[in-house]
Amino acid sequence: MKRGLLFLALAAIALQAAAQAPAASELFARADKGACLACHQLPAGAGPATRADVGPALSGARMRSLGRARLAAILQDPAVDNPQTVMPPFGRHRILTRAEIDALVEFLNALP
């Protein structure tokens, strides 16, 4: 009985946290979460239009060719692959949580 109540309480907390989590497209634009759009362009109609060109344009085909694991690793700490990068280590510096990184990876893979 106690285990069942504990499970229900934990499930309720998890659902509440998930409901409060920002959408990946919102994370992409939020200044407190790295403001990806400051450096990257999205395909037309996939999000806010920018003229940013510091980082590469994020086309869906390119994102899918990198693969989910590599995208997650890049968001975690891009300096591992490219020591000269100006992209912040979002995961290592705890700018993004693991769940937020996973959400962004899914967002990037779904781009046109």
C-alpha positions, 0 to 999 in steps of 0.5 A: 500500500505504501509503495503504491502511494509513493508511486502515485506521489512520484508520478504526480510530481513527474507529471507536474514537472513535465507540464512546466517544462518549456517546449524545445522550440521555446528553449531554442529562443530563450536567452537563459537557455543559451539563445540558440537563435542568436547564432543559428538559423532554422529552416523557413517556417520552423521557428523565428526567422533570424539572420544569424550566421555565427553557427551553421544553419540547422537544416533537418537533413543535416541534423539527422545525418549527425545522429541523436547521440552526436547532437546530444554530445555537441549540446553537452560540450561542443569543445570535445569535437571542436576546441575552437568553437564559440558555442557554450557547453550547455550541458557541462555548464548546466545551462540545459538539463539532460531532459532539455538537451534531449528535447532539443535533439528531438526538435532538431531531428524533426526540422524540415 
